[in-house]
């Protein structure tokens, strides 16, 4: 059953790495722009054809 | 900056959409039929339509045909718009679409014929497995090439989910489908027993995760904001949601094997990760629901949003229930009962079904440049579907609890209160009836929905090519200073793919490799011997008929189970089982210690007409097994395949196998004759009896101390 200890160690190591990466990413301003992408998808630049239904009333 | 003109390809989006709801109807109809078979066994009709063959058809149809086409629809539509580019190759899109439909048709033909690999949700035989792999690669090339030629540098969260879906499903499918072909329509799993079970549920659970969940989460992150007309509640939460979800999900598979012969540490690992999964799952659900903040008035009027809200809510319920069911003490009650069936249908009918229809109601009018044919009918569909889910799930929860407690009930004298398994089946038949009503309601809703969508398509004009424009992507990109690592990988799909692969592979590897490498995990038992050739043939009939859909071969170490069935199952008993047949549902009793329980004549009569031996039985009758001659044409190939897999038949045994078949068959024929049953020794029933009488007998009579670890 010694493999269980190896597993716990490996899992904790990975978890720790992710925690460090997360803290680092927050501190380094990684999530500075976490708004634009969510808004951008709402606009479709459809070309010559006019978008029908864009404000569909239901 | 040059603005480029191009066209989105709507043709394959439309085709996948139609394929989704047409196959969906078929899959749900088969579901309703098998639900009715559990109440009226005479509905099993002929050998090709028995429960054991139709149930895999139902699960494969709704998972891979309904949801499969649904997710391709969502990906083909949203990927083009999110990346501001057309799908990379029209030809690959066509191959992907037609290839997938061909796979579905071949599944619909082979499964009723009894051509099956005998592993749940991975029943399709090896030639179809290869076809799935090829088409999946075609899909992958088309998707990644589209990502490479994109006009939008930032990869929106939905695309990450699509990428993780592709790579993980590829890995799961290949690893779980490794098998040795015997004939064109028959193969044996590369793994045996407990190891096969672990691989299978690692696959099975992650098929739920990466086929039914991640692509639909991606679709939620695209279509829900679109339908609501407002951005997702928190983009930051979506990033955390994604990474946490894919990392945790891959470890959760063993929770399907709690209290089985799987090593304890693997069970615990599965439990821990399953419980942790509630965090990212609910993060995603909350992110979806809060997207509607301030727009709940729209939900009242818009059936599309209604469908989506119930879908996300069902996702939340199912992902709360999942971790609860992974706790061993809860699982001790729920496992093998209808509780599991209720749980998966909250996910399938609620999450996948309702999100698919929400997206369809949003998408089809746009593809056809028209309005939805009838809002009223869409609302009717919504209410029929919602009632259907309730009528489906609630009675089955009730049935699950009832039956499980009856199984475990002892009298004050310490003997089983309901020793006859059938008593516990009869107690829940009314609940089965209500469940079928729920299924019928849901199917009626689906039919209304399909009518509405066809009418919508008929009143509009399909626009296969949709004009779009976007600036070309600048070749040189100078990253902003102070830019985070995530932003950097978001621009690198290939590296991103590799990173996702590493993430999901770690979980799989840590669980699988030790189980294979460390012998102590599967303690060998000296008295366990390979199956005789006749028993092997009988086992293949058992697999063909899909007996594992209703009968488990895994006795858990509870007093209520050892009293009812006999000594609990040991890992070492299954070392020659390619594939394993633990089963996951006890519609009928466990069969692990069936050998020697009844005389041969009992089995003969029981297979001919189950209710003659067990009055009130809901098992189908199997007269065809008594009529059919046993096909021995691949006998030698089967033995050789087993030898390749490491089953210790003596060298050159393939040549003697037929003689041994004849010897054992004659014995069973004589036994039956003594009991007054005249049957020729070359019938399939002889082989099946040989197998059933062998089950679990290897360690019967062995000193108990040797069996306990």
HADDOCK unambig.tbl for C-alpha pairs under 7 A between the chains (distance, minus, plus):
assign (segid A and resid 4 and name CA) (segid B and resid 265 and name CA) 6.24 0.50 0.50
assign (segid A and resid 7 and name CA) (segid B and resid 510 and name CA) 6.99 0.50 0.50
assign (segid A and resid 25 and name CA) (segid B and resid 484 and name CA) 6.16 0.50 0.50
assign (segid A and resid 25 and name CA) (segid B and resid 485 and name CA) 6.98 0.50 0.50
assign (segid A and resid 28 and name CA) (segid B and resid 482 and name CA) 6.89 0.50 0.50
assign (segid A and resid 28 and name CA) (segid B and resid 484 and name CA) 6.31 0.50 0.50
assign (segid A and resid 29 and name CA) (segid B and resid 482 and name CA) 6.90 0.50 0.50
assign (segid A and resid 29 and name CA) (segid B and resid 483 and name CA) 6.87 0.50 0.50
assign (segid A and resid 29 and name CA) (segid B and resid 484 and name CA) 6.16 0.50 0.50
assign (segid A and resid 30 and name CA) (segid B and resid 483 and name CA) 5.96 0.50 0.50
assign (segid A and resid 30 and name CA) (segid B and resid 484 and name CA) 3.72 0.50 0.50
assign (segid A and resid 30 and name CA) (segid B and resid 485 and name CA) 6.64 0.50 0.50
assign (segid A and resid 30 and name CA) (segid B and resid 486 and name CA) 6.75 0.50 0.50
assign (segid A and resid 31 and name CA) (segid B and resid 236 and name CA) 6.94 0.50 0.50
assign (segid A and resid 34 and name CA) (segid B and resid 235 and name CA) 5.44 0.50 0.50
assign (segid A and resid 34 and name CA) (segid B and resid 236 and name CA) 5.70 0.50 0.50
assign (segid A and resid 35 and name CA) (segid B and resid 235 and name CA) 6.23 0.50 0.50
assign (segid A and resid 37 and name CA) (segid B and resid 156 and name CA) 6.51 0.50 0.50
assign (segid A and resid 38 and name CA) (segid B and resid 231 and name CA) 5.15 0.50 0.50
assign (segid A and resid 38 and name CA) (segid B and resid 232 and name CA) 5.91 0.50 0.50
assign (segid A and resid 38 and name CA) (segid B and resid 235 and name CA) 6.24 0.50 0.50
assign (segid A and resid 39 and name CA) (segid B and resid 231 and name CA) 5.14 0.50 0.50
assign (segid A and resid 41 and name CA) (segid B and resid 82 and name CA) 6.51 0.50 0.50
assign (segid A and resid 42 and name CA) (segid B and resid 226 and name CA) 5.96 0.50 0.50
assign (segid A and resid 42 and name CA) (segid B and resid 229 and name CA) 6.87 0.50 0.50
assign (segid A and resid 45 and name CA) (segid B and resid 468 and name CA) 6.10 0.50 0.50
assign (segid A and resid 45 and name CA) (segid B and resid 469 and name CA) 6.04 0.50 0.50
assign (segid A and resid 45 and name CA) (segid B and resid 470 and name CA) 6.98 0.50 0.50
assign (segid A and resid 46 and name CA) (segid B and resid 467 and name CA) 5.87 0.50 0.50
assign (segid A and resid 46 and name CA) (segid B and resid 468 and name CA) 4.08 0.50 0.50
assign (segid A and resid 46 and name CA) (segid B and resid 469 and name CA) 6.05 0.50 0.50
assign (segid A and resid 47 and name CA) (segid B and resid 467 and name CA) 4.96 0.50 0.50
assign (segid A and resid 47 and name CA) (segid B and resid 468 and name CA) 3.98 0.50 0.50
assign (segid A and resid 47 and name CA) (segid B and resid 469 and name CA) 4.99 0.50 0.50
assign (segid A and resid 48 and name CA) (segid B and resid 467 and name CA) 6.26 0.50 0.50
assign (segid A and resid 49 and name CA) (segid B and resid 467 and name CA) 6.06 0.50 0.50
assign (segid A and resid 52 and name CA) (segid B and resid 369 and name CA) 6.30 0.50 0.50
assign (segid A and resid 53 and name CA) (segid B and resid 366 and name CA) 6.81 0.50 0.50
assign (segid A and resid 58 and name CA) (segid B and resid 301 and name CA) 6.90 0.50 0.50
assign (segid A and resid 58 and name CA) (segid B and resid 302 and name CA) 6.05 0.50 0.50
